[in-house]
Amino acid sequence: MNEDEILRRIREQARPGELPPPAPPAAVTELEAVVGHPMPPLLKRIYLEVADGGFGRWGEALSLTDTTYSFSDSEPLLQEYLGWRGRPHHPKSVVPLLTWGCAIWSLVDYSTPEGRMWGWDPNVRCIEHALFPEEFTLTERLLGWLDGDDVFPEAPVPADCPEC
């Protein structure tokens, strides 16, 4: 499935009035400047052409600019990112995308053009290993969500950590 088809599916699966308008280009530029990497191209197209948040798993992707939509009780993406960036062992290029609830998150690595996905789950691993790379790209995650596949981020078991 190509990017245009993914954008179309996101629009089609949203209920009327559910998605906010697209984000302003300045919001994407500001986030990219702070992260130090460009937003993966597909994600950038979604934010600029489809909606400023409200897509993805259960329509909970963070907004770049707005907190008035009911799809997330989180801060706008830049503020959430700044909070994440201060955590130990957190790569600067890994940016939160949406929460699954219970402190579990999906994040996107902006240093990879395909948007390598990362997970965060402090419920099953120690804080040092709560953040982990996943086997999914952004496209694969989005297609799974569009198809109703809710595979939780699953942390690999560290072989040498007594705290996990």
C-alpha angles and dihedrals in degrees: 000000000000127000094261090055092049091051090049092050092050090052093045096049094051117092114241110282092009099109120066119229118276119284121260113258090238090064091055091046092050093050092047091051092052094044092045093224133079118258109257107269097244092049091047091052091050093051094043101037107027116023145334093240130314096104130100126049108012087342094286105131109137121257120239093217115006137070097175096086116093097226094092138017090204127107120265112287098261093053092047090049093051089054092050094046091065094059119105116258092015114137111226091229095059111095128186116248107174144341126241092198126252090069092296117135142181115219134184127224106227092192089072119069091216091053102242108217125234130190133214120203117156090173096076103027137042116265091259090060100031091099114064141159116253132214091242133094120212090257092052092048093047093049090049092051092046088053092048096254109148102184105167119227104268120204117219114240110253109228097213107037117105090188095061 
